[in-house]
Amino acid sequence: MDQELLLKGSRRLEWAEAHMSVLREIGKKLNETGTLKGVKVGMALHVEAKTGMLAVTLAQAGAKVRLASCNPLSTDDSVALALKHERGVEVYARKGESHDEYYENLNAVLDMRPEFVIDDGADLITMLHTVRREQLSEVKGGNEETTTGVIRLKAMAADGKLNFPVMAVNDARMKYLFDNRYGTGQSTFDGFLNATNLLVAGKELVVAGYGWCGRGVAMRAKGLGAIVTITEVDAVRAIEARLDGFNVMTMAQAAPRADIIITATGCKDIVRAEHLSMVKDGCVMGNSGHFDNEISKKALESMASPPVRVREHVERYDLKDGRKVYLIAEGRLMNLAAGQGHPVEIMDMSFSIQALALEHLVRNCATMRPEVYPVPSGMDELVARLKLKAMGLSIDELTPAQKKYLEDWQEGT
């Protein structure tokens, strides 16, 4: 065993644990109720320190947990080692998994025959509905962490193909308002700067998508001094982006001027051949959406010579007309593949929602239909109150007269 790597992972887990006060409080609650005792939970999440603390919290509450990565490049090997040998969590993940290894590890999680699954991108749930259908009757429910996964699951439900209830954790306010926006915004540039060591200030930077993730990236890019352009397909979001002070145009208009392109849409082929044919020499491209298909690698490979690794997380593509473009982390999530993911305090809130949503499923799955469910508002309120306390902040409360005023439709003044 690599003792130095183990120590590194141990310290990262300890650091996360020290800064996840809300999850600690939720963990105490789960221990007291005993709701998760003996429950088998299969997880496919980015295997790093914050995820590790969610797995540890569930295990300490009595659940049997098995964890794989939801992305071949996002595992922190030091954390995976420490979880296995110091925290008693079964982990099937390593950084740089091949396609076959990735699915072998997901299958290893399903081999435990979980009663509940916690997914990020819906690969576990999709496998249960395709290649592991014999286990469907044993699965009582699941949680979905990210926008892409929720989209997939809602499509499954609309087609009448979803076989168990799933909590849309991503859609909880205490998740998307902070994780998707502030988490993605900061961690994207953590990954970008670590990968490239390039200046952001003064650069023409294009953000594809102005959902909560894209907003976060655009906000942080602006703060770093970039000249920011947004591309969108949603008219309302495009107007919001413009009124927030950003340029708005099509990717065809934006690509020729871009020094940096960052995708954050949850859709495929955002940067494709028609755009690559016009990007400027030296353009750096990276993705903060879930899958590695937002920047078309198929198009890149057809238009360029084989890529050359020029930095640890950067590959150069030499286009046939002499231009050079750069791709970060093979087009996968650069905030995790080239960085350390979202800040600890952000994931404290997201994973607290995960733990509470799992408890909700365990308590209520018998009466829930196979649909995608919103997180109950009470969970948002609980996590928000705990987070305010951790931040040392106080807020006002409505007086009885104010409550009456808001409830009385006849009282106008």
N, C-alpha and C positions, 0 to 999 in steps of 0.2 A: 504494500500500500504506500502511496505517495504521502508521507507525513506532512510535507510542506503544503501540499494542495489541501489536505484535510484541515490543517490549521487555518488556512485562508478561508475555506468554506465555513468553518466553525465561527470564525470572527464575523463573517458577513451575516450569518444567521443571528448571532448575538446583537449585532448592530441593528438589524431589522427589528428584532424582538424589543429592543430598548426604545424604539421609536414608533411602535404600533400599539399605543395605549388603548385605543378603542377596541381593537381585536382582543387584547388581553381581558378587557371587561366582558366582552361577548363570550370569551372562552370560559370565564368564571361562571357566567349564567348557564352555559351549556353543561358544565360540570355539575352544577347544582341540580338542574332538572333531570339529567341522565337521559335525555331524549335520544342521543346518538349512540348510546351504549350498545355495542354489538352490531351496529349498522355497517354494511359493506359499501364503501364509497370508492368509485373509480374516477380518477381525475386526469384530464389532459389539459395542462396549462403550461405557460412558459416556466421552465424549471429554474428558478432563481430564488434569491433570499426571501422576498416577500411572499411568493407562492409557497416556499418552504414553510414559512410560519403559519400560513393557512392550514397546510397539511398537518403540521405539528399540533395546532390548536384542535383540529378535528380528532386527531389520534388521542390527544390527552383527554378529550371528552368521551372517549370510549369507542370511537369508530375504528373500523379496520380500513386503512387507507392504502391505495396503490396509485402511484403517480407516474405519468409519462409526459413527454413534451408535446406541445401542439404546434411546434415549428422546429425543423431540423437544425436551425442555427441558433436557437435562443437559449439553449441550456448553459448554465454556469456549472462546469464540471466540478468545481470546488464545493459548491453547495450540494450538488447531487451526492457527492461522496460523504459529506458531513451528515446529510439527512439519513443516508443508509447506515452509517457506522456510529453515529452519536445520537440521533433522534428517533431511531427505530421506524423510519418510514421506508416502505418498499418503493424504490425508484427505478424506472426503466427509461433512461435518457442519457444522451451524451451530445456535446456540441459537434456539429458536422455529420449528423446521421445521413446515411444514404436513403434513397427512396424506400428500399426494402427494409432497412433498419427502422425507419420511422414507423412503418405499419406493423412490423414485428413488435415494437414496443407498445403501440396502441393495443394490439392483440393480447399482449401480456397483461395489460390492465384489465381487459375484458375476460381474461382467463380466470380471474378471481370471482367471476360471476357477480358483479356488483348489483346491489339493489337500487343505488342512486348513482348518477354520474354528474360530474362538474366539468363542463366542456368550454373550450375557447376556440370558436370557429366551427363547431358542430361536427367535427370528424368522428368523434366517438359515437355520437348519436346516429350519424349517417351509417356508420359501420353496423351498428345494432339493427338498423332497418334494412340492411342489404346483406352483407356477408356473414353476419352473426345473428340472423333472425331467430334462430332457435333459442336465444336468450331473452327475447323481447318480453315474454310472459313473466320473467323474473325481475324486470326493471320496473320500479315503482314511480320514478320521476327523475328529473334532471334540472340542472342550472346551466344557463348559457351566459358567458362572460362578455362577448363582444358583438359589435354591430353586425359584422358579416354573418356570424352564426345565427343571430336572431332573424336576419333576413332569410337565411336558408330554412330555418325552422318554421317561420310563418308561411313560407311557400309550401313546405311539407304539410302543414296543418290545413292550408287552403285546398290542397289536393286530397285531403282525407287520408294521408299516409302516416301521420304522426300517431304513435301507439301509446304514448304515456305523457303525462303533464310535464311541462318545462317552464321554469321560472325565467323570465327575461331580465336577468340581473343587469344587463347592459342598460336597460331602459329606466332603471331606478335613478331618481334625481341625484342621490348621493354618489352615484357611479358616474353617469355621463357628464354631469356638470363639472366634475373635478378630474376624474381619471381621463376621460376622452379629451378634455380641453387643456387643463393645466398639466396633466401628466404627459400626454402626447406632445404638447408644445415643448416642454423642457427636455424630455428624453429624446425627442427627434434630434435636437441640436447637440445633446450629449453624444449621440451616435455619429452625427455628421462631423462634429469637430474631432472626435477621437479617430474617426476613419480618415479624415482628410488633412487636418491641421491647416485648413484654409480660412481666410478672412470671409466674414459674412457681410460686414458693413460695406455699403456702396455697390453691392452686387444686385443684379436683376434676378429676383427669386420668384419662381412661379409655384404656387400651391394649387394643386388640383383637388377640388372639393372644399366646400365651405360648410360641412357639417361641424359637429363639435370638435372632432379631431383636427380638421382643416383650420378651424378658427384658432385653435390653440397654436398650431404651427405658424399661422400668419401673424398672430399677436407676438410671438417670440421672435420671429424673423424681423418684424418691424422694430422691436426693442433692440435688436442687434444691429440695426442700421441698414437693413436691406431695403431695396425698392421692390415692393411686393405686388404681384399680380395674382388674381384669383381666376381660375377657370371653373365653370359650373354648368350643370344641365337644368338646375332648378331655378326658375325665374325669381322666386321670392328670396332665396338665399343669395342670388347674384345681386339683387338690390341691397340686401343687408350688407354684403361685402363692400359695395360701392359707398354706402352711407357710413360704413366703418372706416372709410378713408383709403380703400385699396383700389388699384386698377382692376378692371373686369374685362375679360376678352376670351375668345375661343383659344383652344390649345394651338390651333393653326396660326393664330395671330401672335400668341405668346412665345411659342417655341423658338423662333428665330432670334429673339432678343434675350433669351434666358441664359444666365450663367449657371443657375442652379434650378433644377426641377424636383419638387417633392410631391408625391402622390399620396392621397389620404381619402380614398373614395369608397373602398369596398367593392369596386367593380373592376372588370378586366379591360385590357387594351386601352388604357387612358393615354399612354404615349405609345404610338404604333408607327408603322413604316412611314406613313405620310408626314408625321411630325419629325421622325428621325432624319428624314431626307432634308430637313431645313434647319435643324438645330445648329447653333454656332460651334465652331471648333473649341474644344475644351469644356463643353458643358458637362456638369456633374449632376447625375440623377440618382435619386434615392426614393425609397418607398416606406411609408408608415401605415399602409393599409395591411390587412391581415395576410393575404396570399401574395405570392411572388409573380402575379400575372398583370399587375397594373402597368408596369413598364414591360412591353412585349420583348422578352428575350428571344423569342422565335424570330421576330423581325430584325433584332440586332444581329443575331447570328447569321441571318441571310444576307445582311448588308455589309458585314465586316469580316475581317480575318478573325481567327480564334482569339478569344480574350487573353490578355496578359495581366497577371497579378502584379500590380505596381506598388501596392501597400497591403498591409495585412487584410484589410476589409474593402479594398478597391480594385476593380478590374478595368483595364483600358480596352476599348474596342476601336480598332483602326478601320474606319470606313473606307470604302473603295475609292472615294474621291479625295482621300488624304486627310479628312477631318478626323479628330480623335474625340471620343466621348468616354465618360467614366461612369461606372455603375457601382454603387455601394452595396455591399453585403448580398451580392447576387440577386438584387431586387427583392430580397426578403425584408422583414421588419428591421430597419436599420437601428431603431432605438434599442432593440434587444440583441440583434446579431453583432452590432458594432458598439453598443453601449450597455448600460446596466438596467435598462427598462425605466419604468416610471419611478418617481421619487417615493421613498418609503412612506411618508406621511399621507400621500395620495392613496396608495394601495391599502393603507390601513383602513380607509373608508370603504373601498371597493370590496375588500375581502371580508370585512365585517358584514356587509350586505350578503355576500356569498354564504357565510356561515349561518346567518339568520334565515335566509331563503331555504337552505338545506333543512334546517330545523322545521320550518313551516311545511315543507314537503313531507317530512317524516310524520308529522302530526296529522296532516290533512289529505295525503295522497289518495286514501281510500275513497274519498268523496269527490275527487277532482277528475274532470274529463280530460282526454288526451288533447290538450290545447296548449298554446303559449300564453302564459299568465303574466300580468304585471306584478311587480313587487308591491305588497301592501304598503300604503303610505305610512303606516305606523313604524315600519322598519326605517324608512328615511328619517323620520322624526327622531327615533331613538339614536340612530347613528349621528345625526346632526347635533343632538344635545350632548352626547358624549364627546364629540369632537370639539364643540365649543368649550366644554369644561377642560379638555386637554390643552386647549389654546389659551386658557385663562381669560376667556371672554364672557361677558354677560349681556343679555338682551332684555328689552322691556317685555311686559306682559299686558294684555288688554285688561282694562278695569271692567268690573261688572256692567257699568254704564256703557262702555264702548262695545262690549259684546252684545248688549241689548240693542244698541243703535244699529249694529251690522245685521242683526237678525230681524229687525222690525222694518218691513217695507213701507209702512205708513209714515215713519219718522224721517222727514227730509232735512231738518236742520238740528 
